[in-house]
């Protein structure tokens, strides 16, 4: 399958990830890092604060996110079977919401992202299942609404910080590893992979989010190249 976009050698597909996965050989990627739908309404249908920035945080350049329906349900067991088939190891955000769908999900290494949210209506932490054989680890990074530590606007309601993905790559990937992201979203994974020198293949089904991510990734990688 031909990529829809190639940026700095990274390959991006505006397709259903299952279409790409079924064409991928076994164990092709060393590591899959995915942030799939949790099935809890983070697309804005149930959590309006994710769609319209609140007065509390007062960000003058913040723009509302579009309403969606992509977070109505979690990925199927077939998706996780395919993910495990094509990648040697996996880091799966939000797995506490759908652990029953992940084959052989016993793990000694869960990752905790402590958002240091205080009294915000966001969850205090997010959890990621991993297939890795190490201890539980915690990453601390402020991400409460628009009080985030990264000086950049959000383009997606479930956008994660680039610093989180850099930390994951530093601790769980090796030089030369091929990385897979089946739900690109805002493109944070790609920016981190570019910074850290990793080969990335990524999918994003939503056409509008795909376009916004491509613009963000292009701008960020161009700036880093010029530095």
Secondary structure, 3 states (H helix, E strand, C coil): CCCCEEECCEEEECCCHHHHHCCCCCCCEEEEEECCCCCCCCCCCCCHHHCCCCCCCCCCCCCCCCCCCCCCCCCCHHHHHHHHHHEEEEEEECHHHCHHHCCCCCCCCEEEEECCCCCCCCCCEEEEEECCCCCCEEEECCCCCCCCCCCCCCCCCCCCCHHHHHHHHHHHCCCCCEEEECCCCCCHHHHHHHHHCCEEEEECCCHHHHHHHHHHHHHHHHHHHHC
